[in-house]
């Protein structure tokens, strides 16, 4: 199904973490007590609830259930050098995929059927690898925090809502930065920048009937044109105002970032193992290594 790929034995999250993600994550960690609250207080209840709800209403992928998707998951985990989480397929009309991991005991990935219908097999693997990037980088706790704060902003009255909104904007900024890192994980797993860019193009304007008609080169030109808007102060302000309440960067911006990183020495060095120590004997994984 897929061409042979370089296995990135010894790959760590910081080998491919986007600098904006690193900066935003450091800022989030300065918020007092939030990490401890989610892991130790909310974690046990939320983890059990979401796991039970998901396993009751989705299909668990495995060797005997949707085996092609299972193979995609196994290969992506092997390339990214990480343990294999559970993968579920869920009936839903909105194309989406998400990851849940509170304390590392039962992480899982969910992909909606409408997204699978939109994408080619390599693009589906890119989606899976993107979600694996969240696990590799230990994004699970902060993803949960972001969802809780968004909910709180809608529930708290007056001054409480103002406080929650400030935290919400900070968390949304972190979410957008984290997505850049996970797109890099998708590229490392597929090792084809056109696959990741094509996925982003279909998320921007695709449908099962239009997918075959879309032109990737034209979309990449569009992505580069979007970048030119920030050449002046007004353009930069407009871009920031457009994205401030989004959980993901706009697809053209993500495609531009992948287009740039794919031609970088950093990416090429990872594929060649120049920034990682390889050995003939792999270290014991010891559970959820690297995240």
C-alpha positions in Angstrom: 0.0 0.0 0.0 2.8 2.4 0.9 6.4 2.9 -0.2 9.1 1.9 2.2 9.8 4.6 4.9 12.7 5.4 7.1 12.1 4.2 10.7 13.0 7.0 13.1 14.3 4.9 16.0 15.1 7.2 18.9 12.8 10.0 17.7 11.9 12.4 20.5 9.2 15.0 20.5 11.7 17.9 20.7 13.4 16.6 17.5 10.4 17.8 15.5 8.5 20.2 17.7 7.6 23.4 16.0 9.3 26.4 17.8 5.9 28.1 18.2 4.6 25.0 20.0 7.7 25.0 22.3 7.1 28.6 23.2 3.4 28.3 23.7 3.8 25.1 25.8 6.3 26.7 28.1 3.8 29.6 28.6 0.9 27.2 29.4 3.1 25.4 32.0 3.4 28.6 33.9 -0.3 28.6 34.7 -0.3 27.5 38.3 -1.9 24.2 39.3 -3.7 23.5 36.0 -1.6 20.5 35.0 -1.9 19.0 38.5 -5.7 19.6 38.6 -6.4 17.9 35.4 -4.1 14.9 35.9 -5.1 14.2 39.5 -8.6 15.5 40.1 -10.4 15.5 36.7 -8.3 12.8 35.1 -9.6 9.6 36.7 -13.3 10.5 36.1 -12.9 12.0 32.7 -10.7 9.2 31.4 -13.1 6.5 32.4 -16.2 8.4 31.2 -14.8 9.2 27.7 -13.3 5.8 27.2 -16.6 4.0 28.1 -18.6 6.5 26.0 -16.3 6.0 23.0 -16.0 2.2 23.1 -19.8 2.0 23.3 -20.5 4.2 20.2 -17.5 3.6 17.9 -15.8 0.7 16.1 -12.4 -0.4 17.4 -9.9 -1.0 14.6 -7.8 -4.1 14.8 -6.4 -7.1 12.9 -9.9 -8.4 12.4 -11.8 -5.1 12.2 -10.9 -2.7 9.3 -7.4 -4.2 9.1 -6.1 -1.8 6.5 -6.5 1.1 8.9 -4.9 -1.0 11.6 -1.8 -1.5 9.3 -1.7 2.2 8.8 -1.6 2.8 12.5 1.0 0.2 13.2 3.3 1.5 10.4 3.0 5.1 11.6 3.8 4.1 15.2 6.8 2.1 14.0 8.1 5.0 12.0 7.6 7.5 14.8 9.0 5.1 17.4 6.1 5.0 19.8 3.7 2.6 21.4 0.4 1.9 19.6 -2.7 3.5 21.0 -6.3 2.3 20.2 -7.9 3.6 17.0 -11.7 4.0 16.6 -13.9 4.8 13.6 -17.0 6.8 14.5 -20.1 7.6 12.4 -20.3 11.3 12.1 -21.1 13.8 9.3 -18.4 16.3 10.2 -14.9 15.4 8.9 -12.7 15.3 12.0 -10.3 13.3 14.0 -9.2 13.7 17.7 -7.1 12.2 20.4 -7.9 11.6 24.1 -5.1 10.9 26.6 -5.4 12.1 30.1 -2.8 10.2 32.1 -1.4 7.8 29.5 -3.2 4.7 30.6 -5.8 4.4 27.9 -5.0 6.8 25.0 -7.1 6.5 21.9 -7.6 8.1 18.5 -11.0 8.6 16.9 -11.6 9.3 13.1 -15.0 10.2 11.7 -16.4 8.3 8.8 -17.0 11.4 6.8 -13.2 12.2 6.9 -12.3 8.7 5.8 -14.7 9.1 2.8 -12.9 12.2 1.8 -9.3 11.0 1.8 -7.0 8.6 0.0 -5.2 5.8 2.0 -1.9 7.8 2.4 -3.9 10.9 3.5 -5.7 8.8 6.1 -2.4 7.6 7.4 -1.3 11.2 7.6 -4.4 12.0 9.8 -3.6 9.1 12.1 0.1 10.2 12.3 -1.0 13.8 13.1 -3.0 12.5 16.0 -0.1 10.3 17.1 1.9 13.6 17.2 -0.4 14.8 20.0 0.5 11.6 22.0 4.2 11.8 21.2 4.3 15.4 22.4 2.2 14.9 25.6 -0.5 17.3 24.3 -3.4 15.3 25.9 -3.6 17.0 29.2 -3.5 20.5 27.7 -6.1 19.5 25.1 -8.4 18.6 27.9 -7.7 21.9 29.7 -8.5 23.8 26.5 -11.9 22.1 26.2 -12.7 22.7 29.8 -11.9 26.4 29.6 -13.9 26.8 26.4 -16.9 25.3 28.2 -16.3 27.5 31.3 -16.2 30.6 29.2 -19.8 29.9 28.1 -21.0 29.1 31.7 -19.4 31.6 34.0 -21.2 35.0 34.4 -19.7 38.4 34.1 -16.2 38.7 35.6 -15.7 35.0 35.6 -16.4 34.9 31.9 -13.8 37.6 31.3 -11.2 35.5 33.2 -12.1 32.4 31.4 -12.0 34.2 28.0 -8.5 35.3 28.7 -7.4 31.8 29.5 -9.4 30.5 26.5 -7.5 32.8 24.1 -4.2 31.6 25.6 -5.2 27.9 25.3 -6.4 28.5 21.7 -3.1 30.0 20.8 -1.4 27.0 22.2 -3.7 24.7 20.3 -2.9 26.4 17.0 0.8 26.1 17.7 0.5 22.4 18.7 -1.1 21.7 15.3 2.0 22.8 13.5 4.0 20.2 15.4 1.5 17.4 14.7 1.5 18.2 11.0 5.3 17.6 11.2 4.5 14.2 12.7 2.3 13.5 9.8 5.0 14.4 7.4 7.6 12.2 9.3 5.2 9.2 9.1 4.2 9.6 5.5 7.5 11.1 4.3 5.7 12.8 1.5 4.9 16.5 1.8 2.4 16.3 -1.0 0.3 13.8 0.9 0.1 16.1 4.0 -0.6 19.2 1.8 -3.3 17.3 -0.2 -5.0 16.4 3.1 -5.0 20.0 4.2 -6.4 21.1 0.8 -9.3 18.7 1.2 -10.0 19.9 4.7 -10.2 23.4 3.3 -12.4 22.8 0.3 -12.9 19.2 -0.4 -15.8 16.8 -0.6 -16.1 13.2 -1.9 -17.3 14.5 -5.3 -14.8 17.3 -5.6 -11.7 15.6 -4.3 -10.5 14.2 -7.7 -10.8 17.7 -9.3 -8.7 19.6 -6.8 -5.2 20.8 -7.9 -2.5 20.6 -5.2 0.0 22.8 -7.0 -2.6 25.6 -7.3 -3.4 25.2 -3.5 0.3 25.5 -2.7 0.5 28.7 -4.7 -2.5 29.9 -2.7 -0.7 29.1 0.5 2.4 31.1 -0.5 0.1 34.0 -1.5 -1.5 33.9 1.9 1.9 34.3 3.5 2.6 37.5 1.4 -0.3 39.2 3.1 1.7 39.7 6.3 4.3 41.8 4.5 2.7 44.9 6.0 1.3 45.8 9.4 -2.4 45.9 8.3 -2.2 42.5 6.7 -0.6 41.0 9.9 -3.4 42.5 12.0 -6.1 41.1 9.8 -4.5 37.6 9.8 -4.3 37.6 13.6 -7.9 38.9 14.0 -9.1 36.1 11.6 -7.4 33.3 13.6 -7.7 34.4 17.2 -10.7 32.3 18.0 -9.8 29.2 15.9 -8.6 25.9 17.4 -6.5 25.2 14.3 -4.4 27.4 12.0 -6.1 28.0 8.7 -5.3 25.1 6.2 -3.3 27.3 3.8 -1.0 28.4 6.6 -0.5 24.8 7.7 0.3 23.8 4.1 2.8 26.6 3.8 4.6 25.5 7.0 4.8 21.9 5.8 6.0 23.0 2.4 8.8 25.0 4.1 9.8 22.3 6.6 9.9 19.5 4.0 12.8 21.3 2.3 14.6 22.1 5.5 17.9 20.6 6.6 16.2 19.7 9.9 13.6 17.5 8.2 16.2 15.8 5.9 18.5 15.3 8.9 15.7 13.4 10.8 15.1 11.1 7.9 18.8 10.3 7.8 19.1 9.9 11.5 21.6 12.7 11.9 20.0 14.1 15.0 19.1 10.8 16.7 21.3 8.1 18.1 20.6 4.7 16.5 21.6 1.4 17.9 21.1 -2.2 16.9 19.4 -2.9 20.2 16.3 -0.8 20.8 15.8 0.5 24.3 12.9 -0.9 26.4 9.9 1.2 25.6 8.7 1.2 29.2 5.1 2.1 28.5 4.4 5.4 26.7 7.9 6.4 25.9 8.6 9.8 24.5 5.5 11.4 25.8 
